[in-house]
Amino acid sequence: MTEPDNLGQRIHALQQWQRAAWRQLAEPLLTTFERREIRNQIKQSNIELRHYLEIMSERASVRVPIEDVGDSLANLNFRLFA
């Protein structure tokens, strides 16, 4: 598997995990300690997610240099048809 695919999978997995954690946080039977632990885990995963998104952004912003074509119009031969 290529590296960008792997990075994309990590980002997707973290996003899914965060969605599940927010749903779990809404449960009324959680204790104060459990809520705090879930929030701490969400904060930690958010840091990791931002890091992966920065890497993805850096890779997307890297441009492949375009070859210098020079004066390509100078080599054209035009023919006039009557």
ZADO-1210 file (C-alpha; in nm, 4 decimals, padded with zeros to 6 digits):
<atoms>
<atom x="00.0000" y="00.0000" z="00.0000" code="MET" pos="1"/>
<atom x="00.1298" y="00.3444" z="-00.0826" code="THR" pos="2"/>
<atom x="00.2118" y="00.6025" z="00.1805" code="GLU" pos="3"/>
<atom x="-00.0617" y="00.8564" z="00.0851" code="PRO" pos="4"/>
<atom x="-00.3233" y="00.5790" z="00.1052" code="ASP" pos="5"/>
<atom x="-00.1914" y="00.4777" z="00.4458" code="ASN" pos="6"/>
<atom x="-00.2010" y="00.8386" z="00.5655" code="LEU" pos="7"/>
<atom x="-00.5548" y="00.8786" z="00.4358" code="GLY" pos="8"/>
<atom x="-00.6612" y="00.5651" z="00.6203" code="GLN" pos="9"/>
<atom x="-00.5090" y="00.6932" z="00.9446" code="ARG" pos="10"/>
<atom x="-00.6933" y="01.0239" z="00.9077" code="ILE" pos="11"/>
<atom x="-01.0205" y="00.8463" z="00.8341" code="HIS" pos="12"/>
<atom x="-00.9765" y="00.6098" z="01.1304" code="ALA" pos="13"/>
<atom x="-00.9075" y="00.8976" z="01.3692" code="LEU" pos="14"/>
<atom x="-01.2126" y="01.0858" z="01.2449" code="GLN" pos="15"/>
<atom x="-01.4311" y="00.7799" z="01.2979" code="GLN" pos="16"/>
<atom x="-01.2868" y="00.7241" z="01.6432" code="TRP" pos="17"/>
<atom x="-01.3572" y="01.0853" z="01.7403" code="GLN" pos="18"/>
<atom x="-01.7180" y="01.0572" z="01.6210" code="ARG" pos="19"/>
<atom x="-01.7648" y="00.7467" z="01.8348" code="ALA" pos="20"/>
<atom x="-01.5987" y="00.9141" z="02.1342" code="ALA" pos="21"/>
<atom x="-01.8297" y="01.2176" z="02.1099" code="TRP" pos="22"/>
<atom x="-02.1315" y="00.9845" z="02.0964" code="ARG" pos="23"/>
<atom x="-02.0020" y="00.7986" z="02.4012" code="GLN" pos="24"/>
<atom x="-01.9476" y="01.1277" z="02.5814" code="LEU" pos="25"/>
<atom x="-02.3189" y="01.2030" z="02.5435" code="ALA" pos="26"/>
<atom x="-02.4189" y="00.8975" z="02.7466" code="GLU" pos="27"/>
<atom x="-02.5789" y="01.0035" z="03.0762" code="PRO" pos="28"/>
<atom x="-02.4472" y="00.7068" z="03.2762" code="LEU" pos="29"/>
<atom x="-02.0807" y="00.8088" z="03.2517" code="LEU" pos="30"/>
<atom x="-01.9037" y="00.9200" z="03.5645" code="THR" pos="31"/>
<atom x="-01.7177" y="01.2486" z="03.5861" code="THR" pos="32"/>
<atom x="-01.3872" y="01.0634" z="03.5701" code="PHE" pos="33"/>
<atom x="-01.4903" y="00.8708" z="03.2570" code="GLU" pos="34"/>
<atom x="-01.6023" y="01.1918" z="03.0868" code="ARG" pos="35"/>
<atom x="-01.2704" y="01.3574" z="03.1692" code="ARG" pos="36"/>
<atom x="-01.0764" y="01.0604" z="03.0343" code="GLU" pos="37"/>
<atom x="-01.2747" y="01.0591" z="02.7101" code="ILE" pos="38"/>
<atom x="-01.2199" y="01.4327" z="02.6650" code="ARG" pos="39"/>
<atom x="-00.8465" y="01.3878" z="02.7248" code="ASN" pos="40"/>
<atom x="-00.8353" y="01.1097" z="02.4653" code="GLN" pos="41"/>
<atom x="-01.0262" y="01.3280" z="02.2188" code="ILE" pos="42"/>
<atom x="-00.7758" y="01.6109" z="02.2731" code="LYS" pos="43"/>
<atom x="-00.4832" y="01.3741" z="02.2179" code="GLN" pos="44"/>
<atom x="-00.6348" y="01.2272" z="01.9032" code="SER" pos="45"/>
<atom x="-00.7083" y="01.5793" z="01.7792" code="ASN" pos="46"/>
<atom x="-00.3378" y="01.6645" z="01.8068" code="ILE" pos="47"/>
<atom x="-00.2484" y="01.3516" z="01.6126" code="GLU" pos="48"/>
<atom x="-00.5175" y="01.4223" z="01.3509" code="LEU" pos="49"/>
<atom x="-00.3905" y="01.7771" z="01.2981" code="ARG" pos="50"/>
<atom x="-00.0392" y="01.6414" z="01.2514" code="HIS" pos="51"/>
<atom x="-00.1547" y="01.3965" z="00.9847" code="TYR" pos="52"/>
<atom x="-00.3599" y="01.6666" z="00.8112" code="LEU" pos="53"/>
<atom x="-00.0551" y="01.8962" z="00.8034" code="GLU" pos="54"/>
<atom x="00.1482" y="01.6192" z="00.6415" code="ILE" pos="55"/>
<atom x="-00.1276" y="01.5621" z="00.3864" code="MET" pos="56"/>
<atom x="-00.1451" y="01.9351" z="00.3158" code="SER" pos="57"/>
<atom x="00.2325" y="01.9606" z="00.2708" code="GLU" pos="58"/>
<atom x="00.2283" y="01.6728" z="00.0252" code="ARG" pos="59"/>
<atom x="-00.0541" y="01.8300" z="-00.1715" code="ALA" pos="60"/>
<atom x="00.1236" y="02.1654" z="-00.1906" code="SER" pos="61"/>
<atom x="00.4460" y="02.0219" z="-00.3329" code="VAL" pos="62"/>
<atom x="00.4474" y="02.0939" z="-00.7033" code="ARG" pos="63"/>
<atom x="00.6278" y="01.8929" z="-00.9639" code="VAL" pos="64"/>
<atom x="00.8593" y="02.1283" z="-01.1549" code="PRO" pos="65"/>
<atom x="00.7558" y="02.1840" z="-01.5137" code="ILE" pos="66"/>
<atom x="01.0233" y="02.1264" z="-01.7739" code="GLU" pos="67"/>
<atom x="01.1539" y="02.4313" z="-01.9475" code="ASP" pos="68"/>
<atom x="01.0191" y="02.4043" z="-02.3002" code="VAL" pos="69"/>
<atom x="01.2298" y="02.6919" z="-02.4253" code="GLY" pos="70"/>
<atom x="01.1293" y="02.8578" z="-02.7482" code="ASP" pos="71"/>
<atom x="00.9188" y="02.5775" z="-02.8905" code="SER" pos="72"/>
<atom x="00.7465" y="02.8070" z="-03.1414" code="LEU" pos="73"/>
<atom x="01.0781" y="02.8743" z="-03.3185" code="ALA" pos="74"/>
<atom x="01.0908" y="02.5185" z="-03.4496" code="ASN" pos="75"/>
<atom x="00.7531" y="02.5233" z="-03.6228" code="LEU" pos="76"/>
<atom x="00.7409" y="02.5173" z="-04.0036" code="ASN" pos="77"/>
<atom x="00.4301" y="02.6783" z="-04.1461" code="PHE" pos="78"/>
<atom x="00.3075" y="02.6037" z="-04.4968" code="ARG" pos="79"/>
<atom x="00.0584" y="02.8163" z="-04.6767" code="LEU" pos="80"/>
<atom x="-00.1855" y="02.6356" z="-04.9020" code="PHE" pos="81"/>
<atom x="-00.3469" y="02.8281" z="-05.1844" code="ALA" pos="82"/>
</atoms>
